[in-house]
């Protein structure tokens, strides 16, 4: 990701490397890490101390506030500094959750700071050499990729410490057992259309509480809703969204599966989770714009991902199997024939590219290498 020229917010899930990237990109920055208890308590008690300290810094200095959501009042001080001295300092405001900022109606600087998103590692950052099954089983968190021998322990700790205890705090609930039951079921449903009433029944949690738990996962960037695409083709179309956790390894850990070998039934949802991550990261980092969704009819016609871009629409069907069957692309062929998808792409677990009518079918790694060409960055 390129460093913005102006002040910016940087949000991404915990453990994805935001702080590491900022320290590399801004080695001379003044740093405020609000995970440090002494600093947190001091600035929580007197946010104006931050402004007085920044005013003593040299002009042109970058100032980083890490985990900014912990002391939202600091954003008022940043706003005052930027308004009074628009070009004297620049601020990198980093966090793993926007929930608290929105809940407290925090000052988001009224357009004076750009918004940037951060993701786990992408294929290009892995050097194109990672084992596919290993990625599907353990995911793309930097700590997992750098210490593969400790992947199981890292992921279990992530699921236990971050996805339960910290999100429990965000959810403003003391009922950790209910959240733990919900989380396991949500992880088992990763990549599926979610029926909130069924989740509530299985988790033995009230439906409004389940809805709030899903909101917490999304607000803390752990989960994402993939909306249903409805081009209105004179057929009934599914309108409910799918839910995905942000990383296949985290999804398996939250479901209690990370110590088990990758099962064939997990391969498809894990691959979709990985490719959704790669697509979201590419659209963000390349500035391609557009929206991602999926398409399905009650009759079973389905396309895993639809990218609706500024100038075109691309359909992507994902199959983990080693062979691509003509029936695998039925939904894509239908949409292409109707002219609502301009480009049709298949991704599968085989090792050779091929053509299936209008569909260009690519092996997983080749699709990832060619992604910048398949979905190009927006041009001015």
N, C-alpha and C positions, 0 to 999 in steps of 0.2 A: 504494500500500500504506500502511495506517495504521501509525504508529509504535507498537510495543507499549509497554505501561505498565511492563513489568518487563524485566529482562535477557533477551537473546535471542541465538541463533545466527542468522546470515544467510548462507545458502549459495546460490551461483548460478554459472553458467559465467563464465569470464573475459570481460571486455569488455562485460558487460551493464549496467554502470552502478551497481553496488552502492556503490562508494566515493562516487561523485557524489551518489547519493541520501542516503547517510548524512551527508555534509557539509551538505547542504541541510536535512535533518531534525534534525541535532544540531550547529548551528553553534558552540556553546560547549563541545563535548566535548573532553576530553583525548585526543589521537590518537597511536596507536602503529602505524605503517605498517611491517610487517616486510619489505616489499620494499626498504627502505632498508638498505643493507649494514651501515653502522656500527651502527644500532640492532639489526639482526638479530644481528650478532656479539656485541654487548654483552649482550643478553638471553639468547642461547643459552649464553653462558658463565656468566651469573649470573641465572637467572630470578627469584630472590628480590628483585632490585633493583626489579622491577616492583611488587611488593607494597609496598615501602618508599615508592616514589614515589606510589602511589595513596593511601596512608595520609596523605600530606601534602595531598591535595586537599580542597576544601570539601565538606561534606555536600550531597548532591543532584546532584553532578557525574556526567555520563555519561562513560564511558571506552570508546573504540573501539579494538579490536585488529583491524587489517586483515591478511588472509592469516594468520590464527591458526594454520593447520595447519603453518606453517613452524617454530613453536616450541611443540609441544604441551605442554611442561612449564609454560607460562604458565597453562594451565587449572587446574593445581593451586593456583596462587597466587590465581586468581579464586575458586576454590571456597573457599579459606581465608578470603578477604575477605568473601564473601557469607555464609558460615556464621557468622563472628564479628560482622558488622554487616549484617544482612539488608536494611536500608532506607537505608543511608548512601550507597552508590554504585550505579549501574546500568551494566551492561556490554553493549556491542554487539560480538559476536564474529563477524567476517566472514571468509569464505573461499570458495575456488573448488574445494575438494576435501575430502571427508570421508575419503578413502582412508587417508591417513597417520594420521589420528586413530584410525581403527578398527584399522589394522594394528599400531599401537603400544599399543592398548588404552588410549587417552587418557581422561582424566577429562572426561566430558561433563556434569558438574555435577549429576548425580542429580536431574534434574527442576527444578533451581533456575533454569533458563533456558528460555524458550520457543524453539520451532523455527520459522523462517521461510524461505521459498524466494524467490528472485529470478529474473526471466526477462528476455529481450530485450523490446523495446518491443511493446506490444499496440496493436490497431487504434484504440482510444480515444485513446491517447497520440499517435497520428499525426494526430489531428484528423479522421479519416475521409476524408482527401483523397488518400492515396497511390495511385499507379497499381498495379493488381493484378499485372500482369505484372512490374513492377519489383520488387515485394515477392517474387514467386516466384523471380525471377532472382538478387536480391542480398540478400534477407533483411531482418532487423529489428535487427541490432546498432546501438546508438546512433551509433557512429562512421560506419557506412555511411549511415544516414539523414541525418546532419548534413553529410556530405561526399559526396554521390552521385557527384560527378565523380571521386572517388578510390576508389569502391567496389571495383573490381577489385583494386587494389593492397592495400587494407585486408584484403580477404578472403583473398588469396593469402598475405599476411604472417601472418594468423591461422592458416591451415592449416599453414603452414610452421613458425612459431615456437611456437605453443601446442600444436597437435594432434600435432606430431611431437616437438620437442625437450623440451617440458615434460612431456608425457605419457610420453615415453620414460623420463624420470627417475622418474616415478611408477611405471612398470612395472618398475623395477629391471633394465633390460636395456640393453646397449650396442649391440644389433643394430638400429640405426636403419633400415637398409634393409628388414628384415623388417617392422618396424612400418609403414613407409611403404607397402609393398605391401599389407599388411593394411588400412590405413586407406583407401586408394583403393578397394579392393574393397568394404569395408563401406559406404563412401559411395555406391557405385554400386548397392548393394542397399538403400539407404535406403527405408523403407516396405514392405519385403517380409518374408515369413517367412524366417528365417535357418536354413540348414543349415550347422552349424559345420564338418562334415567337408568340404563342398564349398568353403567359404571357405578352409580350411586347404590344400586341394589347389591352389586357384587362386593363393593367395599363397605357396605353397611354404614353409609354416610348420607346425610340429607342431600337432596339434589342441589339446593342453592349453595351448599358448602362445596360440592364437587365443582360446580361452575366457578366458584371463587378460586378453588385450587388450580383449575386450568388457567385462570387469569394470572395467578401467581407464577406458574411455569412460563407463561408467555412473557410477562413483564420482567422476569429475571433472566430472559433470553435462553432458558433451558429448553423450551418447547416452541413450536411454530404451528399455526393453523395454515393448511394449504386449502384455499377456497375452491369450490366447485366452479368450473367454467361453464357458462350457459349461453351458447351462441344462438339459442332459439331456432333450432332447425326443424320445427314442426314435429319434434319428438319430445317425449317426457324425459327430462334430465334430472339426475340426482343433484340436490342443492346443498346437502350437508357437507361441511369441510372435513378433511382428514387432519389427523394430528400426528406430528413427528417430533421426537426429541432431537436435539441438535447434533448428536454424535452417535454412531452405531455402538461404540463401546460403552458409552454411558447408558444407552438404552438397555443393553444386555445386563449391565451391572445393576441398574434399577429394577430390572425384572428378576434378579437373582440367578442369572444364567452365565455370568462371566467365567465361572470355573468349569463350566461344561464345554465340551467340544462344540463347535459351530454346527448346528443341525441343519439339514436341508430345508426344513420349514422356516428357519430364520434367515436364510440366505437372501431371499427376495426382498423382504422388508428392510434388511440391513443394507442391501445394495441401493434401494431407493433412498434410504436415509443418507447414505454417503453421497449419492449423486445430487440430491436436493441441496445438501451442504455445498457441494462444488458449484452448483448453479447459482445459489444465493451469493456465495463469495465472489464468483466471477461478475455477476451483475453489479455488485457493489464496488469492487475494486476497479473494474474496467469502465464503470459509469455507463453501462449499456442501457439502463432504464428498463421500462416495461414491467410486466407483472407475471408471476408464476401462478398456475392453477392446475387442476386435473379435470378430466372429463369422464363422465360415466352415465350410462342410462340404466334403468332397472332391468333391461333385457340383457345386460352384461357387456355392452359395447364400452370399452374403456381405453383411455390414453393416460399414462402416468403423469406426464408433465406437459403443460401448454405454456409456452412463453409468448405473451402478447406484447410485441415490441412497438416502438414508435412507427416503424414502417412495414413490418411483416409479422407473421405468426408462425411459430415453429412448434411442431408436436414431437414429443419424445416418448417412446415406449421402451421400458426397461425389463429385461428378462435375465435372470441369473443362470439359466440353463446353458449348457455347452453347445446346444443346437438351436438354431432359429427356425421355427416352423412358419409356413405361410399364414396360419391362423393367428400367430402372435401379433401380426400387424393389421388385423381386420379393422380395428377402430381407427387407426391412423389412415388406412386406405380410404375408409368411408369419408373422413373429414377432408382428406386431400381431394377426393373426387368431387366433393361439394364446393371446393374452392375456399373453405374457411381456414385451412392450414396450408400455407404456401410451401413449407418445407417439412418433410417427414424423416425422422431419424430414429433408428432402432439401436439399442445398446444391449449386448448379450455377453455371455461368459465364454464364447468361443474365441478363436485366435486369428480368424480371417475376416476381412471386410467383404461384404456382398451386397447385392441389390435384390430387393423384393418388391417388384413393381416400382412405385414411386419412392419407396423407402430406402434410404442409405443405411445399411446395418453395419455397425462398427463394434469391434471388441472394446471392452471397458477402457483399457489403457489408451487405445487409439482415440476414443471419444474424448477422453480427458485432455490428451495432447492437442486435439484439434478444436477444443471448446472455444478458444478466442476467435477462430475463423467461422465456426458454426453459428455462434451468437456474437457478432462483432461489437466493439465498443461504439457508442453513439458518436456521430460526427457532428461538428458544429453546424 
